[in-house]
Amino acid sequence: MILAMAVGTYAFRLVGPALHGRVELPERLQELLSAGAIVLLVALLATGALTEGGGFAGWARPVGVLVAAVLAWRRAPFVVVVLGAAATTAVLRAAGVG
């Protein structure tokens, strides 16, 4: 099963460069694909930030993610974003917010 998934993943990676310039997607489809990618990333962020072990992860982690989002939006360096989120989460957990 793992080998089949590896072959499929590699095939997907080859299709992009192989078909680049040969297949023209309509503008509307390109917009829908971009929106779909954003929706998937937001869903991944939400599940990672809000859940742990099938339940709610507590308030410290979502607040840390929110701090990271604000810092990234303000164009802070990546290290500052990561350290800001980690510090916020650590302080809230140490304060018992969990």
C-alpha positions in Angstrom: 0.0 0.0 0.0 2.8 2.4 0.9 4.5 1.6 -2.4 1.3 2.3 -4.4 0.9 5.7 -2.6 4.6 6.6 -3.3 4.1 5.8 -7.0 0.9 7.8 -7.1 2.5 10.8 -5.4 5.5 10.7 -7.8 3.1 10.4 -10.8 1.3 13.5 -9.6 4.6 15.4 -9.3 5.5 14.4 -12.8 2.2 15.4 -14.4 2.6 19.1 -13.5 5.8 19.8 -15.4 4.9 17.3 -18.2 1.6 19.1 -18.9 2.7 22.7 -18.3 1.8 24.8 -21.3 -0.1 21.9 -23.0 -3.3 22.2 -21.0 -5.1 25.5 -20.6 -7.5 25.7 -17.7 -10.4 28.2 -17.9 -10.1 31.3 -15.7 -13.1 30.3 -13.6 -11.6 26.8 -12.9 -8.3 28.4 -11.9 -10.2 30.7 -9.4 -12.1 27.7 -8.0 -8.8 25.7 -7.6 -7.2 28.6 -5.8 -10.2 29.0 -3.5 -10.2 25.2 -2.8 -6.6 25.2 -1.8 -7.2 28.1 0.6 -10.2 26.3 2.1 -8.1 23.1 2.6 -5.3 25.0 4.3 -7.7 26.8 6.6 -9.4 23.4 7.5 -6.0 21.9 8.2 -5.0 24.9 10.4 -8.3 24.7 12.3 -8.1 21.0 13.0 -4.5 21.3 14.0 -5.1 24.3 16.2 -8.4 23.3 17.9 -8.2 19.5 18.3 -6.0 17.0 20.1 -6.9 13.4 20.6 -10.3 13.8 19.1 -11.3 16.6 21.5 -10.9 20.3 22.1 -7.2 21.2 22.6 -7.9 24.0 25.1 -7.6 27.7 24.7 -3.9 28.1 24.8 -3.2 26.6 21.4 -5.8 28.5 19.4 -4.7 31.8 21.1 -1.1 30.9 20.1 -2.1 30.3 16.5 -4.0 33.6 16.5 -0.9 35.4 17.7 1.1 33.8 15.0 -1.5 34.8 12.4 -1.4 38.4 13.5 2.4 38.5 13.5 2.5 36.9 10.0 -0.1 39.4 8.8 2.1 42.2 10.1 4.9 40.7 8.2 7.1 39.8 11.2 10.1 37.5 10.5 9.3 33.8 10.6 11.4 33.3 13.7 9.4 36.0 15.5 6.1 34.4 14.4 7.1 31.0 15.7 8.6 32.3 18.9 5.6 34.5 19.5 3.2 31.7 19.1 5.2 29.3 21.3 5.7 31.9 24.0 2.0 32.8 24.1 1.0 29.2 24.3 3.6 28.4 27.0 2.6 31.4 29.1 -1.1 30.6 28.9 -0.5 26.9 29.8 1.7 28.0 32.7 -1.1 30.2 33.9 -3.4 27.3 33.9 -5.5 28.3 30.8 -4.6 25.0 29.1 
